Amino acid sequence: MSVPIDLQDRVIALGDEHLYKFKPLPNWGMITEAFYHEDNYYEPIDYSKLASIIPANFMARVKLLLDNGIEPIGYIIRHDPEKEKKEEPKRNIPLGKIALAISAVILAPIVLVVSFAVVMMLAMPLLALAVLVITGGMVDPELIAVLPDGSWISLGEYYA
C-alpha cells in the first residue's frame, strides 16, 4: 500500500532534485491584498508581472513547477516593510551657529583626511567584520508559490 504524497512534500522533493531549497510555510491560501505579519510584508503578485520583478535565473524555479504539472494558483512576495519617511521640522538657526558651521566647513576637510587615514589603518579588520554582520542580517525578498491545495511553499530568497 502506497502512502499519498502531500503536494508540499512533492514540491520540496522536486526542488531537492534540482538543488533548490524549497521550504513549507503556513497554509494561508491565496491572498488578494497585501498584509503585514511579524515584521514582514506579504504582497500578492500576478504571474504576468512576475518576470519583471524577480531575476531571470530565478524564474527557472517557477518554470520547474510548471514543467512538472504543478500550477500554483498564485504567487506572493515577502519582504521587509519600507520604513515610513518622516519630515524633519524646519528650524530657525541663530547667526552664531551659522558662523560656527562655516568655520567647521573650512577645518573639516583637513581633519577628515587625517582621521580617515588613521581610522582605515587601525580599524579595517573591524570594519570588514561589521559589514558582514550588518549585511548578514538583511532579508532578501522571498518568492512564495501558493499551491493548488492552498498551501504556501517558499521558492527561495533572491537579490532585489
Buried (B, 14 or more C-beta within 10 A) or exposed (E): EEEEEEBBEBBBEBBEEEEBEBBBBEEBEBBEEEEEEEEEBBBBBEEEEBEEBBEEEBBEBBEBBEEEEBEBEBBBBBBEEEEEEEEEEEEEEEEEEEEEEEEEEEEEEEEEEEEEEEEEEEEEEEEEEEEEEEEEEEEEBBBBBBBEEEBBBBBBBBEE
